[in-house]
Amino acid sequence: MERWLITGAGGFIGRDLVRRFARAAEIVATCRTDGAGAGSQSLDVTDMARVRAVFAAHEPTVVVHLAAMKDVHACERQVEETVRVNVLGTRNIVEMCAAYGAFLVYVSSDYVFKGDRGGYRDGDAREATTVYGASKKLSEDLILERDVDAAICRTGGVYGAPGPRRNLVAWVLDTLRKGEQIAAYADVFNTPTLLDDLGEAIRLVIRERLRGAVQVAGADRVNRHEFLSGMAAALGFGEHLVAASECDDPVIPRDLSMVSSPRVLELGLSPCGVSAGLQRLRRALEANGDRR
């Protein structure tokens, strides 16, 4: 059985991958704290000595690298820390993957694009306008410039049932249950990606050892108001609780919608549209006992 190391395993996506891949491989779950649950290991990716020690102890055959600063506005305020964690941390992981011959899956972001037109394909120019986006682009460049066996799995707007840590769905549920209204941008677009689809895409990428940029995006381009009002309706709340607003935040790109890579679609991936994805989300919440 292969041994797969997951960085950032305490986060929303990381926790799902640890659960999802538990039968496919021996999983080494790592994060900066103990947030990945029982059996997880502490790993600060900026500490090269610790990164070396973890690789030496486990000799992974596959590494899924998720650890990063992801709060776009926090990255704007903390530029040096963003570079240290997102870029230098990735460089450390890349160096060790090269040394051990491990296949690397780097989970990147739609924020590498400028966000002025949408419909981005995996070969389009990357012109990030935010500190976060620039850090992800630089990390992609590190991988592309090194002779390392790696895939860059670019995604965005990932949503799914909440776990122990709060995410977008948890916030929406909490707000709507209080009867409070949500203001959502009607002029900011993306392609919301169901967590299950991203997990399946990563599984296919690992199975086929795809190299280079592979994009995973939902089937529908929608604005935030359309998405959140649709979520409210799917979860049994009135759409009137989500009000349309205009974005006046200069940091947020207006259209980061992407197109999934043909290579992963040809392997059988069929990303959900928003309506189908939200119905799957509703069923997942009901299965977890998290009803309205």
C-alpha positions in Angstrom: 0.0 0.0 0.0 1.3 3.5 -0.9 1.9 6.1 1.8 0.4 9.5 1.2 1.3 12.5 3.2 -1.2 15.4 3.4 -0.1 18.8 4.6 -2.8 21.2 6.0 -4.8 18.1 7.0 -6.7 20.0 9.7 -8.4 22.3 7.2 -11.7 21.9 5.4 -10.3 20.2 2.3 -7.6 18.3 4.2 -9.9 16.7 6.7 -12.1 15.4 3.8 -9.1 14.0 2.0 -7.9 12.2 5.1 -11.3 10.5 5.4 -11.8 9.9 1.7 -8.4 8.3 1.0 -8.2 6.2 4.2 -8.7 2.9 2.4 -6.7 3.8 -0.7 -3.4 4.4 1.1 -1.7 4.7 4.4 -2.3 8.3 5.3 0.1 10.6 7.1 -2.0 13.6 8.2 0.0 16.7 9.2 -0.8 20.2 10.2 0.7 23.0 12.2 -1.3 22.0 15.3 -3.3 19.0 16.2 -6.3 20.1 14.2 -6.4 17.0 11.9 -7.5 14.8 14.8 -6.2 11.8 16.5 -3.0 10.4 14.9 -2.1 13.6 13.1 1.5 14.9 13.2 2.7 18.4 13.8 4.3 19.9 10.7 5.2 23.6 10.1 6.1 23.5 6.4 8.3 26.6 6.9 10.6 24.6 9.2 12.9 22.7 6.8 14.4 20.6 9.6 11.0 19.4 10.6 10.0 18.8 7.0 13.1 16.7 6.5 12.4 14.7 9.6 8.8 13.9 8.6 9.8 12.8 5.1 12.6 10.7 6.6 10.3 9.0 9.0 7.6 8.2 6.5 9.1 8.2 3.0 5.8 9.1 1.3 5.1 8.1 -2.3 2.5 10.8 -2.7 2.2 14.2 -1.1 -0.9 16.4 -1.3 0.2 19.9 -0.3 -2.6 22.0 1.1 -0.9 24.0 3.9 -1.2 27.7 3.2 -2.4 31.1 4.4 -5.8 31.3 2.6 -7.5 34.4 4.0 -7.2 36.8 1.1 -7.5 40.0 3.2 -5.1 38.7 5.9 -2.6 38.0 3.1 -2.8 41.7 2.0 -2.0 42.8 5.5 0.8 40.2 6.2 2.8 40.0 3.0 6.0 38.7 4.4 4.2 35.9 6.4 2.2 35.0 3.3 5.4 34.6 1.3 7.1 32.6 4.1 4.2 30.2 4.5 2.8 29.9 0.9 6.0 30.2 -1.1 8.9 29.2 1.1 6.8 26.4 2.7 6.0 25.1 -0.8 9.6 25.2 -1.8 10.5 23.0 1.2 7.9 20.5 0.2 9.0 20.5 -3.4 12.7 19.9 -2.4 11.7 16.9 -0.3 9.4 15.5 -3.0 12.3 15.7 -5.4 14.7 14.1 -3.0 12.3 11.1 -2.2 10.8 10.8 -5.6 7.3 11.4 -4.3 4.5 12.5 -6.6 3.3 15.9 -5.5 -0.2 17.3 -5.8 -0.2 21.0 -5.1 -3.6 22.4 -4.5 -3.7 25.9 -6.1 -6.3 28.6 -6.6 -8.3 30.4 -9.1 -6.8 33.6 -7.6 -3.7 33.1 -9.8 -5.8 34.7 -12.5 -6.5 38.4 -13.0 -10.2 37.9 -12.6 -11.4 40.5 -15.1 -13.1 38.2 -17.6 -13.6 34.6 -16.3 -13.8 31.4 -18.3 -10.1 30.7 -17.5 -8.5 27.6 -18.9 -5.5 25.8 -17.6 -3.1 27.3 -20.2 -4.3 30.9 -19.8 -2.0 33.7 -18.6 -1.8 34.0 -14.8 -1.8 37.6 -13.7 -2.7 37.6 -10.0 -3.9 40.9 -8.6 -3.8 39.9 -4.9 -1.0 38.9 -2.5 -2.6 35.6 -2.0 -2.9 34.9 -5.7 0.6 36.0 -6.3 1.9 33.6 -3.6 0.0 30.8 -5.3 1.4 31.7 -8.7 4.9 31.8 -7.4 4.4 28.4 -5.8 3.1 27.0 -9.1 6.3 28.5 -10.8 8.5 26.7 -8.3 6.9 23.4 -9.2 7.0 24.0 -13.0 10.6 25.1 -12.9 11.8 22.0 -10.9 12.3 18.5 -12.3 9.7 17.1 -9.9 6.9 14.7 -10.6 4.0 16.9 -9.8 0.5 18.1 -10.6 -0.9 21.5 -9.9 -4.6 21.1 -9.0 -6.2 24.5 -9.5 -9.6 25.0 -8.0 -11.8 27.6 -6.4 -15.1 28.3 -4.5 -15.0 24.9 -2.8 -18.0 24.1 -0.7 -19.4 21.2 1.2 -20.8 20.1 4.6 -19.0 21.7 7.5 -16.7 19.7 9.8 -15.3 20.7 13.2 -14.1 24.0 11.8 -16.4 26.7 10.4 -16.7 27.2 6.7 -19.0 29.1 4.3 -21.9 26.6 4.7 -21.7 26.7 8.5 -21.7 30.5 8.5 -24.7 30.6 6.1 -26.6 28.1 8.2 -25.9 30.0 11.4 -26.9 33.3 9.9 -30.1 32.1 8.3 -31.2 30.2 11.4 -31.1 33.5 13.3 -33.4 35.0 10.6 -30.7 37.5 9.7 -30.2 38.6 6.1 -27.1 38.0 4.1 -25.7 40.5 1.6 -24.1 38.8 -1.4 -22.3 40.3 -4.3 -24.3 40.2 -7.6 -21.2 41.3 -9.6 -18.6 38.8 -8.4 -18.5 35.5 -10.3 -16.9 32.1 -9.9 -17.5 28.5 -10.6 -18.4 26.9 -7.2 -16.8 23.5 -6.8 -18.4 20.7 -4.7 -15.9 19.2 -2.2 -16.7 15.7 -3.5 -15.8 16.7 -7.0 -12.4 18.1 -5.9 -11.7 14.9 -3.9 -12.5 12.7 -6.9 -10.4 14.8 -9.2 -7.4 14.5 -6.8 -7.9 10.8 -6.7 -7.8 10.6 -10.5 -4.8 12.9 -10.7 -2.9 10.6 -8.3 -4.0 7.4 -10.0 -2.9 8.6 -13.4 0.0 10.6 -12.2 -1.0 13.6 -14.3 1.6 16.3 -14.5 1.3 20.0 -14.9 -1.8 22.2 -14.3 -5.1 20.5 -13.9 -8.1 22.6 -13.2 -11.2 21.5 -11.3 -14.2 23.7 -11.4 -18.0 23.4 -11.0 -20.0 23.3 -14.2 -21.8 26.6 -13.6 -20.6 30.2 -13.6 -22.7 32.1 -11.1 -22.4 35.3 -9.0 -22.3 35.1 -5.2 -25.9 36.2 -4.9 -27.1 33.5 -7.2 -25.1 30.9 -5.3 -26.0 31.9 -1.8 -29.7 32.4 -2.5 -29.7 29.0 -4.2 -28.1 27.6 -1.1 -30.7 29.2 1.2 -33.5 27.7 -0.9 -31.9 24.2 -1.0 -31.5 24.2 2.7 -35.1 25.2 3.4 -34.9 28.9 3.9 -36.4 31.7 1.9 -34.4 33.3 -0.9 -35.4 36.7 0.4 -32.9 36.2 3.2 -30.1 36.7 0.7 -30.0 40.3 -0.7 -28.1 41.3 -3.8 -25.3 43.9 -3.3 -22.5 45.5 -5.3 -18.9 44.8 -4.5 -16.9 47.8 -3.4 -13.9 45.8 -2.2 -10.8 46.5 -4.4 -9.1 43.3 -3.4 -11.8 40.9 -4.7 -11.5 40.0 -8.4 -14.8 40.3 -10.3 -14.8 37.1 -12.3 -12.6 34.1 -11.4 -14.7 31.5 -13.2 -12.7 28.6 -14.6 -13.1 25.7 -17.0 -12.2 22.2 -15.9 -9.2 20.6 -17.7 -10.2 18.2 -20.5 -7.6 15.7 -19.2 -9.5 15.2 -16.0 -12.9 15.2 -17.6 -11.7 12.5 -20.0 -11.0 10.3 -17.0 -14.6 10.4 -16.0 -14.9 13.4 -13.7 -18.2 15.2 -14.2 -18.3 18.3 -11.9 -21.7 19.3 -10.5 -23.6 22.3 -11.5 -24.9 24.5 -8.7 -28.4 23.1 -8.5 -27.2 19.4 -8.3 -24.3 20.3 -6.0 -26.6 22.1 -3.5 -29.0 19.2 -3.4 -26.0 16.9 -2.6 -25.0 19.3 0.1 -28.5 19.2 1.6 -28.5 15.4 1.6 -25.1 15.4 3.3 -26.3 17.8 6.0 -29.3 15.6 6.6 -27.2 12.5 6.8 -25.1 14.3 9.4 -28.2 15.3 11.4 -27.6 18.9 10.6 -31.1 19.9 9.5 -32.8 23.3 9.5 
